[in-house]
Amino acid sequence: PIARHAVRLSRGLCMLSPLPSEGAAVAPRSRRFAAPVPAPRRLAADLLSARDVAPHALLRALELARKQGARLDDALVAQGAMAAAAVTAAVARQWALRPVDPVSEPPDLRLVDRLGAAACLRDGLLPWRRVGAATVVLTARPDEVARHAAGLRAAFG
């Protein structure tokens, strides 16, 4: 499953690589870092259209998120409007990502050392594995990956 903040393992993390049928979106060793592009619709609309959440529960969560400066997915889980796994699945669908559970599929700790544990925790990034010349990075916030691209490029090429 996918998490949203820091490295919250209870909700897992999402891989910065699209589903196998999509194009690559990992950080290639010698090419530009390519962040995934979100689905054109926002999470709220996706949840409603998939009937993953009741409209009244979504409105309450939107209001809670606005008042507390929180993310919608966290507000939905905090309210009990959706299970963490259901939110994770919805975010994964929105970003066309394959969910990864870093507890059952642990990362290569040498990659974490290259980026630095403090940076991983601060930015919600987890360098997971090397796949050929690419480094697969798990993230808690797929919508914020682009702002970390320079640091990831510097660490992994």
Backbone torsions as a table, in degrees:
resi	resn	phi	psi	omega
1	PRO	NA	168.2	-176.7
2	ILE	-104.5	139.6	173.3
3	ALA	-102.7	178.2	-179.4
4	ARG	-123.6	-26.5	-176.5
5	HIS	-130.3	145.2	179.0
6	ALA	41.7	-136.1	179.3
7	VAL	-121.8	69.4	-176.6
8	ARG	-84.4	94.6	-172.3
9	LEU	-66.8	-20.1	179.5
10	SER	-63.6	-23.7	178.0
11	ARG	-112.6	3.9	178.0
12	GLY	71.1	-164.2	179.8
13	LEU	-143.4	163.4	179.5
14	CYS	-111.0	148.1	-177.7
15	MET	-85.7	140.5	177.9
16	LEU	-83.1	41.1	179.3
17	SER	-134.5	128.5	-178.4
18	PRO	-65.1	170.1	175.2
19	LEU	-58.8	155.7	-174.5
20	PRO	-51.7	-29.5	-177.9
21	SER	-77.9	-10.5	-177.5
22	GLU	-95.0	175.7	176.5
23	GLY	-78.2	168.8	-177.0
24	ALA	-73.2	145.1	176.4
25	ALA	-145.9	38.6	176.2
26	VAL	-103.0	174.0	-177.8
27	ALA	-87.8	97.7	179.5
28	PRO	-66.9	150.8	-176.3
29	ARG	-61.2	-44.2	-174.1
30	SER	-117.9	11.2	177.9
31	ARG	-117.6	173.2	176.8
32	ARG	-61.9	144.7	175.6
33	PHE	-68.9	130.5	-178.9
34	ALA	-115.1	109.9	177.3
35	ALA	-82.9	147.1	178.8
36	PRO	-66.5	150.9	179.5
37	VAL	-100.9	129.9	-177.6
38	PRO	-70.0	158.9	173.1
39	ALA	-59.5	151.3	-175.4
40	PRO	-63.7	-25.9	-179.9
41	ARG	-90.2	153.8	179.1
42	ARG	-79.5	165.0	-177.8
43	LEU	-56.9	-43.8	-178.2
44	ALA	-58.3	-46.7	180.0
45	ALA	-64.5	-39.2	178.4
46	ASP	-63.6	-42.7	-179.7
47	LEU	-64.2	-41.6	178.9
48	LEU	-67.1	-45.6	-177.3
49	SER	-66.6	-30.1	177.6
50	ALA	-85.4	-4.8	-177.5
51	ARG	58.7	37.0	178.5
52	ASP	-80.9	-20.5	-176.8
53	VAL	-145.3	145.7	177.5
54	ALA	-71.4	143.3	-178.8
55	PRO	-54.4	-42.0	-179.3
56	HIS	-66.2	-35.6	178.3
57	ALA	-68.9	-37.3	178.0
58	LEU	-65.6	-42.6	177.9
59	LEU	-61.4	-42.9	177.3
60	ARG	-61.4	-42.5	-179.5
61	ALA	-67.2	-39.5	177.1
62	LEU	-61.5	-42.1	178.8
63	GLU	-66.1	-43.5	177.6
64	LEU	-60.9	-45.2	179.9
65	ALA	-61.8	-41.7	179.7
66	ARG	-64.8	-47.2	-177.4
67	LYS	-64.3	-37.7	-174.5
68	GLN	-99.4	-0.6	-178.5
69	GLY	65.5	32.6	-177.5
70	ALA	-100.5	174.1	176.2
71	ARG	-88.5	148.0	-177.4
72	LEU	-58.4	-45.0	-177.8
73	ASP	-61.0	-39.2	178.0
74	ASP	-67.0	-38.2	179.1
75	ALA	-65.5	-39.9	178.5
76	LEU	-61.2	-43.3	179.9
77	VAL	-70.2	-43.7	-178.7
78	ALA	-60.6	-37.1	178.8
79	GLN	-77.2	-15.8	-174.9
80	GLY	81.2	13.8	179.3
81	ALA	-71.9	-28.6	178.5
82	MET	-145.0	148.4	173.5
83	ALA	-73.4	151.0	-179.7
84	ALA	-56.7	-39.7	-179.4
85	ALA	-64.5	-35.7	179.3
86	ALA	-69.8	-39.5	176.8
87	VAL	-65.0	-42.9	178.0
88	THR	-57.2	-47.0	-179.7
89	ALA	-62.6	-39.7	179.8
90	ALA	-65.5	-43.4	178.8
91	VAL	-65.6	-40.5	177.9
92	ALA	-60.8	-42.9	177.4
93	ARG	-62.2	-44.2	-177.2
94	GLN	-60.0	-38.8	-176.9
95	TRP	-97.8	0.9	-176.8
96	ALA	54.9	48.6	-179.6
97	LEU	-110.8	154.8	173.7
98	ARG	-95.0	120.7	178.2
99	PRO	-63.6	144.3	177.6
100	VAL	-131.3	134.6	175.2
101	ASP	-102.9	105.9	-175.8
102	PRO	-70.6	-7.5	174.5
103	VAL	-78.7	-46.3	179.7
104	SER	-83.6	-21.7	176.4
105	GLU	-126.2	78.4	-171.9
106	PRO	-64.5	152.9	179.4
107	PRO	-77.4	166.3	171.6
108	ASP	-81.7	110.1	-174.4
109	LEU	-65.1	-21.8	175.7
110	ARG	-64.1	-32.9	178.0
111	LEU	-71.3	-37.4	176.4
112	VAL	-62.0	-42.7	178.9
113	ASP	-61.0	-36.6	-179.7
114	ARG	-64.6	-37.9	179.2
115	LEU	-85.2	-30.9	-178.8
116	GLY	100.1	128.5	-177.3
117	ALA	-60.1	-39.6	-179.4
118	ALA	-63.2	-42.5	178.6
119	ALA	-65.8	-39.2	178.6
120	CYS	-59.9	-47.5	-179.3
121	LEU	-67.8	-44.0	-178.4
122	ARG	-63.2	-41.8	-173.1
123	ASP	-97.6	-4.1	-178.9
124	GLY	67.5	37.9	-179.6
125	LEU	-118.3	144.5	176.7
126	LEU	-138.5	100.4	174.7
127	PRO	-59.7	122.8	-168.4
128	TRP	-102.3	-60.7	-176.5
129	ARG	-153.6	160.8	171.6
130	ARG	-94.9	135.2	175.3
131	VAL	-128.2	100.2	-173.6
132	GLY	64.3	-127.4	179.9
133	ALA	-88.8	0.0	-176.5
134	ALA	-101.5	149.2	172.3
135	THR	-106.8	122.6	178.0
136	VAL	-88.6	125.8	-178.4
137	VAL	-115.3	129.6	174.6
138	LEU	-90.2	147.6	-179.0
139	THR	-138.3	151.6	175.7
140	ALA	-86.9	-16.5	-175.7
141	ARG	-139.7	84.2	-178.2
142	PRO	-59.2	-25.7	-180.0
143	ASP	-74.7	-9.9	-178.6
144	GLU	-113.2	9.9	-176.1
145	VAL	-62.6	-39.1	-175.6
146	ALA	-56.8	-35.2	-178.6
147	ARG	-72.2	-12.8	178.4
148	HIS	-102.4	1.8	-173.8
149	ALA	-58.1	-42.6	-178.0
150	ALA	-63.3	-44.4	178.6
151	GLY	-64.7	-38.1	177.4
152	LEU	-68.0	-40.0	177.2
153	ARG	-62.5	-42.3	-179.5
154	ALA	-64.2	-38.3	-177.5
155	ALA	-78.5	-35.7	-171.0
156	PHE	-121.2	-4.7	178.2
157	GLY	87.7	NA	NA
